[in-house]
Amino acid sequence: MLTERDSISSTLATQNTELHSVLTELAEVEGRALRLSRENVALAARLLSLAKQTHRGKAEVLAGEAGHAAEIAELEAGVKASRQRWRVLKGTASAIVAGSGVDWASDAELRDMVLDPVDDEL
């Protein structure tokens, strides 16, 4: 029984040492997690601050461009009107070629004119 008791005491001492080691490591990990959490909070606050500055900067830029807004709207309207004219002219040319009786299917340029491929540059 003494030998068995000594063996159990030795096992208990080993387990106690391992438990102490695990608890020490756990404390270190929790401390690191706490430090990283604080750092994360600080970084998030900095990010929010930068986002607010960016938002303020955009608002200032938009306020500065308020005088240009009318000019931009006028230019966009001009571009829209120009695109509409282009579509009308292209459609008219397509109808003329298609209705002329010319074999437009065998000519690549005429085929493109009649079939009106999408042109992203417009």
FENFENPE-V159677 format. One record per run of one state. SS is the DSSP state (@ for helix, = for strand, . for the rest). FROM is the first residue (numbers start at 1). LEN is the number of residues. If there is no record, write none. Layout:
# FENFENPE-V159677
ss/from/len
SS/FROM/LEN
SS/FROM/LEN
This chain:
# FENFENPE-V159677
ss/from/len
./1/1
@/2/63
./65/1
@/66/34
./100/8
@/108/8
./116/7
